[in-house]
Amino acid sequence: MSFYFDHNATTPLSVAARQAWLEAVEKFWQNPSSLYPEAGAVARRLEDERESLAQLLGVNDVEDPGIVFTSGATESNNATIAHFAHANPDKYCALSAIEHPSVDAPASLHFGERLIKVAVSTDGTISLANLEQILAKGNVCLVCIMAANNETGVIQPCSEVSSLCRKYNVLFHCDAVQWFGKYDPTAIVALADIVVGSAHKFGAPKGTGFLRTSERARHLQLQSGGPQEQRRRAGTENLPGIAAMVRALEETTPNLSLWEQQREARDCFEATIVANLPGTSIIAGNSQRLPNTSMLIMPSGRNLKWLTRLGQRGFSVSTGSACSSGSEDGSHVLTSMGLSPSEINRALRISSGLDTGRDQWDALAKALNEVAEDINSGGSPAGKWIP
């Protein structure tokens, strides 16, 4: 039996998303930019999906909702940052020290020495005082603060960030990948000038995403080479993926209150682990976090030992962001929060889905106890190399 606890990395395809994808593949496979009647039907369906997504996001501008369909958050983040870096060669970007690699890496590449990192406190939230100090100096064109951290689950103070950005007339870019599917989508869209979402984080296919811009950022151009997406992002649109994404978000939005059950199960799990495994700590345990996310610092043993042994018992967990799993330096998020290399090497991230039952959380707690006994005894399964 398998137990999946890595939903922050990716989610299984929902039934509604699969049905929408299959329908679009079979009925709307033509190129929406072509001129014959069948292609026109595809183009109309594409705009219907854009309008449906706009309604879900609380966007009322029917003529131009500022929604651009992309291949996902990595493309959206890279293109956004590259655009503003090259359009503002003398200005700076203020970036939180805990951003996802798809934001942090392109910001370092394109802004270089014009990149300013916003400090993060030990509770996992950015320092608003530090952000205002940076903005007060002037010459900042873009602020990049994520809605919720993918490793710790900590919710960032986006409302306050939005107010500061408007006070100093700076655009606010928000990677909201972990937000969508768990919280009201209209809330985050109302705060930021540029909001990024990724379909596979809420039950839709990989390779599809969206970017929504406010009127202040409507000039943003992601990719040239064709007239698609109001000339903001060239390339033939992936209608099957887009239709599946919109259906998945439509499906999750009415059920957001059900995440409270995951929060309760998560909190109970954490209390059990701390009681049963002395020396275990919960990262940002007192902060406002995503209801499905728990990041643990285990009392002993490298996290890869825990991950391997849990995997042998049918449990899928992670050591942090899947997009930085190859890094030799460990989690930059935990480093920014002041954790030591030893602590970072013992970190496990656990993230559930909306249908993860309390029994699965209990089974994970039991498995962690078993692995702790195995590690403490120095045991190693026959024929297996354990790191």
N, C-alpha and C positions, 0 to 999 in steps of 0.2 A: 504494500500500500504506500502511496506517495502523498506527501504533504507539501504544498507549495507556499512558501513564505518569502517570495521575492517579487511582490506585485509592484514595488516602486521601480523595478527594472523593466518589467513588461507584464501585461495582463493577457489572459486567454481571450480568444475571440468570442464575443457574445453571440447568442442565437440571432438577435435582431440585426446585428452588424453583418453576420454571415449571409443572412437572407437578402439584405439590401445589396451586398456585394455581388451575389450570384445573379440577382435580377438585373443589375446594371451591366454586368459582363455579357449577359445573354441578349438584352434588349437595347442597350445604349452603348455599343462598342465603337461606334464611328467617331471620327475626330470632330469635336465640336466647332473647330475653326473652319471646317469645309463648308461649301456653299449649297449642297444638295439638300432636299427636304429632310432626309433621315438625320443628317448632321445637325440640321436646325433643331430637331427634337432633342438631340443630346445637349445642345447649347442651352435650350430652354430648361431642361432638367438640371443642368449645372447651376443656372441662376436661381432655380427654385430651391436648390440645396443651400445656396448662399443666403437666400432670404430666410430659410428655416434656421440656419445657424445664427444669423443676425438676431432673430427673435429670441433664441436661447441665450444670447449674450447681452440682451437688453439694448440692442442698437436699433434706433428708430429711423435712421436715414435710409429710406428704401432706395433712393437713386444711387447712392454710393455709400454703402455701410463700412467701407474701409477694410473689408475682409479679403485677404489674399490666401489662396490655397497653396500649400507648399508640400515638400516631401517629409517634413517633420521639423522638430525643434532645432536640430543641428543646423540645417540649412537656414532657417529663419533667423537664428541668433547670429550665425556667421555673416550672412548677407546684411543684416541690420547694422552690425558693428562696423563692417567694412565700409558701408555707405557713409556713415557719419564720420568715420575717421578720415576718409578721403575728401568729403565735402567740407570738412572743418579742419584744415591742416594746421591751424595754430591753436586749436582748442583741446581741452582735456576730456577724459572720460573718468567718472567716479564709479568704481566697481566694488561690490562687497567682496570680502576675502573668502567667502564661502560659496561663490557662484559655481554652477555646473561647468565642467570642462568645455562644453560647447559655447560658453560665454567667455570664460576666463582665457582660453587659448587664443581665440581670434582677437580679443581685446589686447592681449600682450603683443600679438603679431602686428596688428594694424595701428595701434596707438603708441606702442613702445614706451618711450620715456614720458609720454603724455598720459599715462595711465596712473590713476591714484586709487589705492586700495582703501576702502572704508573699514575701519576696525570692527571687530566682533567681540562681544563679551563672552564670559565663560558660560553663560546660559544659552548661547547659540544665536542670539539676535544681534543685529548690527547696532552700532553706536550712532544714534541720531544726532548726538552732540558733535561727533566727529564729522558726520555727513554735512551738518550745517557749517562747520568750520571750513570745510572744503568748498562748499558752494559760495560762502561769503567772500572768498578770495576772487570769485569771478572766473571767467574764461573756461567754464565747463559747458560742454554741449550735450552731454548724455550721462544719465545716471542709470546704472544697471543693478537692480536689486530683485532677487527672485521672490516669488510669493511664499514658497515653503521649501525648506531644504530637503533634498532627496535622500540624504544620509541620516540626519538626525530627526527629520520630520518637523523641525522648529518652524513655526509660522513667523514670518517677518512683518514688521510694523508698516505695511504698505500704505495705510491711510496717512500716517505721519510723513512718510517719504513723499507721497503725492503732494501733500501740503507744502513741504519744503521746496519741491521742484517747481511748483507754481509760484511760490514766493520769489524764487530767484530766476524764473523764466527759463527753466531747463527741462528738456524732454526726459520722461521717465520710461525706461524699457524694463518690462517685467517678464521673466521666464516663469510662466504659471503652469508648467507641465504637471507638477504634482497637485495643483489646486483643482483642475478640472476633473469632474467625476466624484469629487469629495465635498466640495463646497459650492455655494451659489455662484454660477459663472458670471452673473451680472455684477456682482460685488467687486470683483477684481478688474473687470473691463472698465468699470466706471472710474477707476483710480489711475490707470496708467495710460500713457500715450501710445505705447507699443506693447501688445500682449501676445505671448506665444503659447500655443497649445500643440500637443502631440497625440495622435489618435490611439496609439498602442498602449497608452497609459490608462485608458478607460474602456477597454474592451473592443477596440476597432483594430484594423490591420496596421501593420508596420508600414513605413514609407509614405505616410500621409499626415499632414498637419495643417495648421493655419496660423496666420498672423493678422491681428486686428490693429489698425492705426486710428488714432483720433484725428480730427481735422488739423491739429497742429503738426502732425507727422505724416500727413497724407502725401507729401512729396517723396516719401521713401520708395526707392526703386531697388528691388532685390536682384533681378537678373535680366539682362538684355538679350535680344535675339529674336523677338517675335512680339505680336500684339496681345498675347494672352494676358488674362488677369489685369485688364485695363492698362496694359503695357508696364505693369509693375513687376511681373515675374513671368518671363518668357518660358515656353515649354508647354507641350500638350498636357492638359489637365487630366488627372487620374480620377475620372468620375466614379468608378466602382469604389475606390478607397474613400472618396469624399462622401458618397452616399452612405457608406457603412459607418463612417465617423460621425456623421450627423445623427444617424439612427441610434448609435451607441450613446451619444450625449443626451439625446431625447429620452432614452431609456433610464439613464442614471439620475437625471435631474429630479424627477419626482420622488426618488428613493433616498435622497441625501440624509434624511433623518435616521435611516437605518445604520449609518456609520457610528451612531452612538453605542450600538451594541458591540461594535468592534473596539471602541474605546474602553468599554467596561471589561471586555474579555482581555484586552491588552494590559490594562491596569492590574487585573487579577493575576495574570501571568507574571508580570514584573514583580509583584509582591511575593509570589510563590518562589521565584528564582532567587530573589535577594534573601529570603528566609532560608532556603535550602542550600544555597551555595554562598557561604560567607566570603566577602571580598568582591562579589559582583557589584558593579555600579551601573546605574542607568544614566546615559548621557542626556542632559537637559531634561531630567525627569520632572522638574517643577515648572518647565516652560510650556507655553501653549504649543501643542504638537499636532501633526496629522494624526487622526484617530487610529490609524492602522500601523503606525511605525514605532519600533522600539530598537534603540541602539544600545547594546550591552558592552561593557568592558568585563571580560571574563577574569576570574581570579588568577588563573595560571594557564600556561600553554598558548602557543601561537594560534591566531585565529584560523589559519589554514588547517591546523589539526582538528579544531572543532568543526569546521566546514566539511572536511573529508569524512570524519566519523559520523556526523549528522547525515551526510549524503548517503553513507552506507546503510543508514537506518531509514532512508526514504524521505528525509527532510531537506528541502531546498531553501537555503538561506544564503546570505552574501556577507562580504566583509566591507561593503560600502558601495559606492557608485560603480555600476558596470562599465561606464565609459572611462574610468580611471583605474580599472582593475590591473592593468599592466604596469602601473607606476611603481618604481622601486622606492619612492619616497613616502609611501603611505598616504593616508587621507589628508589633503590640504585643509579640509573642513575641520577636522579634529585638531590639527596643528594650530589653526587660527584660533581655536577655542582654548588653547593653552595646554592640551594634553601632551604627555611625554611620548617619545618613540615607543617605549615599552608598553604603554597603555594602548597606543594606536595599533600595535601588533597583536593586541588581544581583543580587538573590536569585532563585534558581529552585528549586522543589521538584519532585522526581522520586519517584514512588511506583509500584511495580510490583505485579503480581498473582501469584498462585501459579503460573499457567501462562505467565508471561513468560519467554521463552527467553533463553539466553546470547547468541544471535545478535541478539536485539532490543536487548539492552544494548550490544552491539558496534556495532550500527547507530546507536544514539543517540550514542555516543561519536564516531563518524565524522561524524554530522550536526552535532554541536557544534563540531567542528574546521572544518567548512565554513562555519558561521555566523560563527565567529570571524574567518575570513579575509574574509568578506563585510563584517562590521562594521568591521574594521580598514582595509579598502580604501575604506570609505564607500559601498559599492554599495547600490543599492535597486532591486528588481525594477520593471520598466517598468509604469507605470500604478498602482502600489501606493503608498499613503502609509504610511510606517513611522514610528512614534512615536519 
